[in-house]
Amino acid sequence: MILLLEDGAPVAGGAYRRHADPGTAEVKRMWTSAAHRRRGLARRVLAELETRAAAGGYTRMYLTTGPRQPEAKALYLAAGWTPLFDPAVPRPTDLATLRTLPPGQLGYAFEKPLGDPR
């Protein structure tokens, strides 16, 4: 788990855990305090999670985010994560429609290889 503090107060964080796929770490609970957004803190947390997972022997990272979190989707794309969905196909964001979707269609999944790609 990574936690960024400012004046002793948490402002951003995230964690990873072992995924069911061998060699894969799953990013969990990425967040940034509303008062501290747009400062690159989430990108710092994500980069540190990637570094620590690679140092821990993981070769791949995986994560999901929801359709009501466009900033998160943009962050992962900008940070070099590969979408496991077609980014050109829009998904609904209204709650009434989301409640009718099967669980596999609710989120956006991403992956990223770790370590030296050679």
C-alpha positions in Angstrom: 0.0 0.0 0.0 1.2 3.5 -0.9 -0.1 6.5 1.0 0.9 10.1 0.2 0.7 12.6 3.0 0.7 16.3 3.1 1.2 18.0 6.5 0.4 14.6 8.0 -2.9 14.1 6.3 -3.5 11.5 3.6 -4.0 13.0 0.1 -3.6 10.0 -2.3 -3.0 6.3 -2.1 -3.4 2.9 -3.7 -2.4 -0.7 -3.2 -1.9 -3.9 -5.1 -2.5 -7.5 -4.3 -1.8 -10.9 -5.8 -4.1 -11.7 -8.7 -5.4 -15.2 -9.5 -3.2 -15.2 -12.6 0.4 -16.2 -11.7 2.9 -13.3 -11.8 0.1 -10.7 -11.9 -0.5 -8.0 -9.3 -3.9 -6.2 -9.2 -4.1 -2.5 -8.4 -6.8 -1.8 -5.8 -8.2 1.3 -4.1 -6.5 4.1 -6.1 -7.8 7.4 -4.8 -6.9 11.1 -4.5 -8.5 13.5 -2.1 -10.9 15.9 -4.0 -8.9 18.9 -2.7 -5.7 17.5 -4.1 -6.6 16.4 -7.6 -5.0 17.5 -10.8 -1.5 17.6 -9.2 -0.2 14.3 -10.6 -0.5 12.5 -7.3 -2.4 9.5 -8.7 0.3 9.1 -11.3 3.0 9.1 -8.6 1.1 6.4 -6.6 0.6 4.3 -9.7 4.3 4.5 -10.8 5.4 3.5 -7.3 3.0 0.6 -7.2 4.4 -0.6 -10.5 7.9 -0.3 -9.2 7.2 -2.2 -6.0 5.3 -4.9 -7.8 8.1 -5.4 -10.3 10.6 -5.5 -7.4 8.4 -8.1 -5.8 8.7 -10.4 -8.8 5.5 -9.6 -10.6 5.6 -9.5 -14.4 2.2 -8.0 -15.1 -0.3 -5.6 -13.5 -4.0 -5.6 -13.9 -6.8 -3.2 -12.8 -10.3 -2.2 -13.4 -12.1 1.1 -13.1 -15.7 2.1 -13.6 -17.4 4.0 -16.4 -18.3 6.8 -14.0 -14.6 7.5 -13.5 -13.4 9.1 -16.8 -10.4 10.7 -15.1 -9.1 7.2 -14.0 -9.6 5.8 -17.5 -7.6 8.7 -18.9 -4.8 8.3 -16.3 -4.3 4.6 -17.1 -4.2 5.3 -20.8 -1.7 8.1 -20.3 0.4 6.0 -18.0 0.9 3.4 -20.7 -1.6 0.8 -19.6 -3.2 -1.3 -22.3 -7.0 -1.3 -22.4 -8.7 -4.7 -22.5 -11.7 -3.1 -24.1 -12.4 -1.0 -27.2 -11.8 2.6 -26.1 -13.7 3.8 -29.2 -17.0 2.2 -28.0 -18.7 4.4 -25.4 -20.3 2.9 -22.4 -23.3 4.2 -20.5 -22.6 6.2 -17.3 -26.2 6.6 -16.0 -27.0 4.5 -12.9 -30.3 3.2 -14.3 -28.6 1.6 -17.3 -25.5 0.5 -15.4 -27.7 -1.5 -13.0 -29.0 -3.5 -16.0 -25.6 -4.6 -17.2 -23.9 -7.9 -16.4 -20.9 -7.5 -14.1 -18.4 -8.2 -16.8 -19.6 -5.1 -18.7 -19.5 -2.7 -15.8 -15.9 -1.8 -15.7 -12.9 -1.0 -17.8 -10.0 -3.5 -17.5 -6.4 -2.6 -18.2 -3.1 -4.4 -18.0 0.6 -3.5 -18.1 3.7 -5.6 -18.4 6.3 -5.0 -15.7 10.1 -5.2 -15.9 12.4 -5.4 -18.8 10.4 -6.4 -21.9 13.5 -8.0 -23.6 
